[in-house]
Amino acid sequence: MLQQAVILVGGVGRRLGERTAATPKALLEVAGSPFLDYLLDELTRYGCFERVLLLAGHLGDQIAQRYHGKHWRTSIVEVVQEPAPLGTAGALRNATSRLDPEFLLLNGDSLFDCNLLDLAAAPLGSETLVRMALQHEHLGNRYRRMEIEGGRIVRFLPPAAASRGPISAGIYAMSRQVLDGIDGAPCSLEDAVLPRLAERRLIEARTYQGYFIDIGVPADLDRAQVELPRALRRPAVFFDRDGVLNEDTGYVHRSEDVRWISGAREAIKLCNDNGYLVFVVTNQAGVARGLYGVDAVERLHAWMNARLAETGAHVDEFRYCPFHQEGSVAQFRRASDRRKPAPGMLLDCMRAWPVDRSRSLLIGDKATDIAAAEAAGVAGHLFLGGDLAEFVAGRIVKRPPAP
């Protein structure tokens, strides 16, 4: 599992004219926030990229001042500034000593709504130095397209060569070995390095559906002002935990006691792949009853997300309620509007995340779960056993498969 993400934020942005004369392209505002903030929000919600490295160039001091040393959710952000314009490949080569053997690479001027863990979960190896995310269909002749054979990119086409077909989404799972082929600077990853790797069939293609925006030209930057916030306002699936994701054997709080429900991990990945936010909302009265502490709950949830990541899945946030009116621990002995059937945990998620309530749903195994969903204004579905992935597949809106 990749633990480092690298974002290229060094471009001058000449096509944007005066807009980038005093502001780095990645810091241009989109609907009131720097574009790079959106990228970091998307990246860090997966919870597995512990380190984010920003490779800065043009006006890089502004990037460093805003982000270097900052924590973004559970990730630490660092900035490396190039001493002179080095190109995208040269910027990577300049940061070689800071790179993991394998890392996730993103362009700092584009955003693609796809499941990053599907791209990053599996190791690469000697036969695949790059695993590349493609947007399945983007009309126009601005982007380079590629020929694909047997799941491998074999040739990059010039931008004007075709007006249809998959384009690079600017996201790559990459081996540091790629840098061995960079022998000078400035050097372009897209124009010089990747085409050579394609000729050797060392680039695996992964094609996805999903919203894509590149702010590199004025028209698209202007379009992003309206489109991007709307695209990132997603439906959510709220899962109860015990009895839905894992068997309810009574006050489960240790990883060795978890027995996954059939299809549970696949169900969460299905939600991730189709653009849903995923939350777990669970009553944990065992804390109030003194059977275990909140630290045990949080350790277990971290363990669950780590196991999910191995299959390319993740939970955006775990919410739990440790309170109960009949608890034996004074600190947690009280009523709470976050204990289901009250809707507090769901409402907390909706306040903290860009949730489209009208398209959201909850899956639970008790009447209290359904009551909480109704009180929060989302559809509730009662799961009484079987394969959870099959259950979820019939209740979410799936993106059409990429060709």
C-alpha positions as CSV (number, residue, x, y, z in Angstrom):
1,M,0.0,0.0,0.0
2,L,1.4,3.4,-1.0
3,Q,1.9,5.8,1.9
4,Q,3.3,8.8,0.1
5,A,1.6,11.1,-2.4
6,V,3.5,13.7,-4.5
7,I,1.8,16.6,-6.2
8,L,3.4,18.6,-9.0
9,V,2.7,22.3,-8.4
10,G,5.7,23.9,-10.1
11,G,4.2,25.0,-13.5
12,V,4.2,28.6,-14.6
13,G,0.7,28.5,-16.1
14,R,1.4,30.6,-19.1
15,R,-1.9,29.9,-20.8
16,L,-3.6,31.6,-17.9
17,G,-1.9,34.9,-18.6
18,E,-2.0,37.6,-15.9
19,R,-3.9,35.2,-13.5
20,T,-0.6,33.5,-12.6
21,A,1.7,36.5,-12.8
22,A,1.6,36.8,-9.0
23,T,-0.1,33.6,-7.9
24,P,1.0,30.0,-8.5
25,K,-1.5,28.1,-10.7
26,A,-2.3,25.6,-7.9
27,L,-3.2,28.5,-5.6
28,L,-5.7,30.1,-7.9
29,E,-9.1,30.4,-6.2
30,V,-12.0,28.1,-7.2
31,A,-15.2,29.0,-5.5
32,G,-13.4,30.8,-2.7
33,S,-10.6,28.2,-2.0
34,P,-7.2,27.5,-3.6
35,F,-7.5,24.7,-6.1
36,L,-4.7,22.8,-4.2
37,D,-7.0,22.7,-1.1
38,Y,-9.5,20.7,-3.1
39,L,-6.7,18.2,-4.1
40,L,-5.5,17.8,-0.6
41,D,-9.0,17.3,0.7
42,E,-9.6,14.6,-1.8
43,L,-6.3,12.9,-1.2
44,T,-6.3,12.9,2.5
45,R,-9.8,11.5,2.9
46,Y,-8.4,8.1,2.1
47,G,-6.5,8.0,5.3
48,C,-3.5,6.0,4.0
49,F,-1.2,8.7,2.5
50,E,0.7,9.6,5.6
51,R,3.1,12.0,3.7
52,V,2.2,14.5,1.0
53,L,5.1,16.1,-0.9
54,L,4.5,19.2,-2.9
55,L,7.1,19.9,-5.7
56,A,7.0,23.6,-6.2
57,G,8.6,25.9,-8.7
58,H,7.1,29.2,-10.0
59,L,6.4,31.4,-7.0
60,G,7.1,28.4,-4.8
61,D,7.6,30.5,-1.7
62,Q,3.8,31.0,-1.6
63,I,3.2,27.2,-1.7
64,A,5.8,26.7,1.1
65,Q,4.4,29.4,3.3
66,R,0.9,28.0,3.1
67,Y,1.5,24.3,3.3
68,H,5.0,23.3,4.5
69,G,4.9,21.4,7.8
70,K,1.1,21.5,8.0
71,H,-1.1,18.6,8.9
72,W,-4.0,17.9,6.5
73,R,-6.3,15.5,8.3
74,T,-3.9,12.6,9.2
75,S,-1.2,13.6,6.5
76,I,1.9,15.7,7.0
77,V,2.6,18.1,4.1
78,E,6.1,19.1,3.0
79,V,7.3,21.3,0.2
80,V,10.4,20.9,-2.0
81,Q,11.3,23.9,-4.2
82,E,13.3,23.4,-7.4
83,P,16.3,25.7,-7.8
84,A,15.4,26.5,-11.4
85,P,12.7,25.4,-13.9
86,L,13.3,21.6,-14.3
87,G,10.1,20.4,-16.0
88,T,7.8,17.8,-14.4
89,A,10.3,14.9,-14.7
90,G,13.2,17.1,-13.6
91,A,11.2,18.2,-10.5
92,L,10.8,14.5,-9.5
93,R,14.5,13.8,-10.1
94,N,15.4,16.8,-7.9
95,A,13.3,15.3,-5.1
96,T,14.6,11.7,-5.5
97,S,16.0,11.5,-2.0
98,R,12.6,12.3,-0.5
99,L,10.6,9.8,-2.5
100,D,9.4,6.4,-1.4
101,P,10.3,3.4,-3.7
102,E,6.6,3.6,-4.9
103,F,4.4,6.7,-4.6
104,L,1.2,8.2,-5.9
105,L,1.8,11.2,-8.3
106,L,-0.8,13.8,-9.1
107,N,-0.8,16.9,-11.3
108,G,-1.5,20.0,-9.3
109,D,-3.8,21.6,-11.9
110,S,-6.3,18.9,-12.4
111,L,-8.8,16.9,-10.3
112,F,-10.3,13.5,-11.2
113,D,-13.0,11.9,-9.1
114,C,-12.0,8.3,-9.0
115,N,-11.2,5.8,-6.3
116,L,-7.5,6.5,-5.7
117,L,-7.0,3.3,-3.7
118,D,-8.1,1.2,-6.7
119,L,-5.1,2.6,-8.4
120,A,-2.7,2.6,-5.5
121,A,-3.5,-0.6,-3.4
122,A,-1.7,-3.2,-5.5
123,P,2.2,-3.1,-5.7
124,L,3.8,-2.3,-9.0
125,G,6.8,-4.6,-9.7
126,S,9.4,-4.9,-12.5
127,E,6.8,-5.3,-15.3
128,T,4.8,-2.3,-14.3
129,L,6.7,0.9,-13.4
130,V,3.6,3.1,-13.7
131,R,-0.1,2.5,-13.2
132,M,-1.9,5.4,-14.9
133,A,-5.5,6.6,-14.3
134,L,-7.3,7.5,-17.5
135,Q,-10.5,9.4,-17.9
136,H,-12.6,7.2,-20.2
137,E,-13.9,9.9,-22.5
138,H,-13.1,13.6,-22.7
139,L,-14.0,15.4,-25.9
140,G,-11.8,17.9,-27.7
141,N,-8.3,18.1,-29.0
142,R,-6.5,19.7,-26.0
143,Y,-5.3,16.5,-24.4
144,R,-2.9,13.7,-25.5
145,R,-4.7,10.4,-25.9
146,M,-3.2,6.9,-26.0
147,E,-3.4,3.6,-27.6
148,I,-4.1,0.7,-25.3
149,E,-3.4,-3.0,-25.9
150,G,-4.0,-5.7,-23.3
151,G,-4.4,-3.2,-20.5
152,R,-1.1,-1.5,-21.4
153,I,-0.4,1.9,-22.9
154,V,1.6,1.3,-26.0
155,R,1.7,4.7,-27.6
156,F,0.9,8.4,-26.7
157,L,-0.8,10.4,-29.5
158,P,-0.3,14.1,-30.2
159,P,-3.0,16.3,-28.8
160,A,-4.6,17.0,-32.2
161,A,-4.5,13.4,-33.3
162,A,-7.9,12.4,-32.0
163,S,-10.9,14.1,-30.4
164,R,-12.3,11.1,-28.6
165,G,-11.0,8.3,-26.4
166,P,-9.3,8.1,-23.0
167,I,-7.0,10.8,-21.7
168,S,-4.5,10.9,-18.9
169,A,-6.2,12.1,-15.7
170,G,-2.8,13.2,-14.3
171,I,-2.7,10.6,-11.6
172,Y,-0.1,7.8,-11.4
173,A,1.0,5.0,-9.1
174,M,4.7,5.2,-9.9
175,S,8.0,3.4,-9.1
176,R,11.0,5.5,-8.3
177,Q,12.8,3.5,-10.9
178,V,11.1,5.7,-13.5
179,L,13.6,8.4,-12.5
180,D,16.5,6.3,-13.7
181,G,15.7,7.2,-17.3
182,I,15.9,11.0,-16.7
183,D,19.3,12.1,-17.7
184,G,18.9,15.9,-17.9
185,A,16.8,18.9,-17.0
186,P,14.5,20.5,-17.9
187,C,12.7,17.3,-18.8
188,S,9.0,16.6,-19.3
189,L,7.4,13.5,-17.8
190,E,4.5,13.5,-20.3
191,D,6.6,14.3,-23.4
192,A,9.9,12.4,-22.8
193,V,9.7,9.8,-20.1
194,L,6.2,8.2,-20.2
195,P,6.2,7.7,-24.0
196,R,9.5,5.7,-23.7
197,L,8.0,3.6,-21.0
198,A,4.9,3.0,-23.1
199,E,7.1,1.6,-25.9
200,R,8.5,-0.9,-23.4
201,R,4.9,-1.7,-22.3
202,L,5.7,-0.7,-18.7
203,I,2.6,1.4,-18.1
204,E,-0.6,-0.3,-16.9
205,A,-3.8,1.6,-17.9
206,R,-6.8,1.9,-15.5
207,T,-9.8,3.6,-17.1
208,Y,-12.4,5.2,-14.9
209,Q,-15.6,7.1,-15.1
210,G,-15.9,10.3,-13.0
211,Y,-15.8,14.0,-13.0
212,F,-12.5,15.6,-14.4
213,I,-11.4,19.2,-14.5
214,D,-8.1,20.8,-15.6
215,I,-7.8,24.5,-14.7
216,G,-4.9,25.1,-17.1
217,V,-6.8,27.4,-19.5
218,P,-9.0,30.4,-18.6
219,A,-12.3,28.8,-19.9
220,D,-11.8,25.7,-17.7
221,L,-10.7,27.7,-14.7
222,D,-13.9,29.7,-15.0
223,R,-16.0,26.6,-15.5
224,A,-14.5,25.0,-12.4
225,Q,-15.9,27.9,-10.2
226,V,-19.4,26.4,-10.6
227,E,-18.7,22.8,-11.5
228,L,-16.2,21.7,-8.9
229,P,-18.1,22.3,-5.7
230,R,-21.2,20.7,-7.3
231,A,-19.2,17.7,-8.4
232,L,-17.7,17.1,-5.0
233,R,-21.1,17.3,-3.2
234,R,-21.6,13.6,-3.1
235,P,-24.2,11.1,-1.9
236,A,-23.2,9.1,1.1
237,V,-23.8,5.6,2.4
238,F,-24.0,5.3,6.2
239,F,-23.2,1.8,7.5
240,D,-24.0,0.5,10.9
241,R,-21.1,-1.6,12.1
242,D,-21.9,-4.6,14.2
243,G,-24.3,-6.8,12.3
244,V,-23.7,-5.1,9.0
245,L,-20.0,-4.9,8.3
246,N,-18.9,-7.5,10.9
247,E,-20.8,-10.2,12.8
248,D,-22.4,-8.9,16.0
249,T,-20.9,-11.3,18.6
250,G,-21.4,-8.8,21.4
251,Y,-19.3,-5.7,22.2
252,V,-16.7,-6.3,19.5
253,H,-13.7,-4.2,20.3
254,R,-10.6,-6.2,19.3
255,S,-9.4,-6.9,15.8
256,E,-9.0,-10.6,16.5
257,D,-12.7,-10.8,17.2
258,V,-13.8,-9.3,13.9
259,R,-15.5,-11.6,11.5
260,W,-16.4,-9.7,8.4
261,I,-19.9,-10.1,7.0
262,S,-19.8,-11.7,3.5
263,G,-19.2,-9.1,0.9
264,A,-18.6,-6.3,3.4
265,R,-15.3,-5.1,2.1
266,E,-16.5,-5.4,-1.5
267,A,-19.6,-3.4,-0.6
268,I,-17.6,-0.5,0.7
269,K,-15.3,-0.6,-2.4
270,L,-18.4,-0.6,-4.6
271,C,-19.5,2.7,-2.9
272,N,-16.0,4.2,-3.3
273,D,-15.9,3.2,-6.9
274,N,-19.2,4.9,-7.6
275,G,-18.4,8.2,-6.0
276,Y,-20.2,7.8,-2.7
277,L,-18.8,9.0,0.6
278,V,-18.8,6.2,3.1
279,F,-19.4,6.6,6.9
280,V,-19.7,4.1,9.7
281,V,-22.1,5.2,12.5
282,T,-22.1,2.9,15.5
283,N,-23.5,2.8,19.0
284,Q,-20.7,1.7,21.4
285,A,-22.4,1.4,24.8
286,G,-19.6,-0.9,25.8
287,V,-17.5,2.2,26.6
288,A,-20.2,3.5,29.0
289,R,-20.5,0.1,30.6
290,G,-16.8,0.0,31.3
291,L,-16.1,-3.0,29.0
292,Y,-13.5,-1.1,26.9
293,G,-12.3,2.4,26.3
294,V,-12.6,4.9,23.5
295,D,-9.0,4.1,22.5
296,A,-10.0,0.5,21.8
297,V,-12.8,1.7,19.5
298,E,-10.5,4.0,17.6
299,R,-7.8,1.3,17.3
300,L,-10.3,-1.1,15.9
301,H,-11.6,1.4,13.4
302,A,-8.0,2.2,12.2
303,W,-7.4,-1.6,11.8
304,M,-10.6,-2.0,9.8
305,N,-9.6,0.8,7.5
306,A,-6.2,-0.7,7.0
307,R,-7.7,-4.0,6.0
308,L,-10.1,-2.3,3.7
309,A,-7.3,-0.4,2.0
310,E,-5.7,-3.7,1.1
311,T,-8.7,-4.3,-1.2
312,G,-8.8,-0.8,-2.6
313,A,-11.6,0.4,-0.2
314,H,-11.9,2.9,2.6
315,V,-14.3,4.5,5.1
316,D,-14.2,8.3,5.0
317,E,-15.1,8.6,8.6
318,F,-16.0,6.4,11.6
319,R,-18.5,8.0,14.0
320,Y,-19.3,6.3,17.3
321,C,-21.4,7.1,20.4
322,P,-19.9,5.9,23.7
323,F,-22.8,7.2,25.8
324,H,-25.6,5.3,27.6
325,Q,-28.0,6.4,30.3
326,E,-27.4,3.2,32.3
327,G,-23.6,3.2,32.0
328,S,-21.3,2.4,34.9
329,V,-18.6,4.9,33.8
330,A,-19.7,8.3,35.1
331,Q,-18.0,10.2,32.2
332,F,-20.2,8.4,29.7
333,R,-23.4,7.8,31.7
334,R,-25.9,10.1,30.0
335,A,-28.4,10.4,27.2
336,S,-27.0,11.6,23.8
337,D,-28.5,12.8,20.6
338,R,-25.8,10.9,18.9
339,R,-27.0,7.5,20.1
340,K,-29.2,5.9,17.5
341,P,-32.2,6.1,17.1
342,A,-31.2,9.8,17.4
343,P,-29.7,11.1,14.2
344,G,-26.7,13.0,15.7
345,M,-23.9,10.9,14.2
346,L,-25.4,11.2,10.7
347,L,-25.9,15.0,11.1
348,D,-22.3,15.4,12.3
349,C,-21.1,13.8,9.1
350,M,-23.4,16.0,7.0
351,R,-22.0,19.1,8.7
352,A,-18.4,18.0,8.2
353,W,-18.5,16.7,4.7
354,P,-20.1,17.8,1.4
355,V,-23.0,15.3,1.6
356,D,-25.9,15.3,-0.9
357,R,-28.6,14.3,1.5
358,S,-31.2,13.7,-1.1
359,R,-29.2,10.9,-2.7
360,S,-27.8,9.3,0.5
361,L,-28.8,6.2,2.4
362,L,-28.2,4.2,5.5
363,I,-27.8,0.5,5.9
364,G,-28.5,-1.0,9.3
365,D,-29.7,-4.2,10.9
366,K,-32.0,-2.8,13.6
367,A,-35.1,-0.6,13.8
368,T,-33.1,2.0,15.7
369,D,-30.8,2.4,12.6
370,I,-33.8,3.0,10.3
371,A,-35.3,5.5,12.8
372,A,-32.0,7.4,12.8
373,A,-31.9,7.5,9.0
374,E,-35.5,8.8,8.9
375,A,-34.7,11.5,11.5
376,A,-31.7,12.6,9.5
377,G,-33.7,12.8,6.2
378,V,-32.0,9.9,4.4
379,A,-33.4,6.6,3.2
380,G,-32.9,3.6,5.5
381,H,-32.5,0.0,4.4
382,L,-32.7,-2.9,6.7
383,F,-30.0,-5.6,6.1
384,L,-31.0,-9.0,7.6
385,G,-28.1,-11.0,6.3
386,G,-26.6,-12.4,3.1
387,D,-24.0,-10.9,0.9
388,L,-23.7,-7.2,1.7
389,A,-22.1,-6.3,-1.7
390,E,-25.2,-7.7,-3.5
391,F,-27.4,-5.8,-1.1
392,V,-25.6,-2.5,-1.7
393,A,-25.4,-3.0,-5.5
394,G,-29.2,-3.0,-5.7
395,R,-29.5,0.3,-3.7
396,I,-26.9,2.7,-5.0
397,V,-26.6,4.4,-8.4
398,K,-23.7,2.9,-10.2
399,R,-21.5,4.7,-12.7
400,P,-21.6,3.0,-16.1
401,P,-18.5,0.8,-16.7
402,A,-15.6,2.4,-18.4
403,P,-15.1,1.0,-21.9
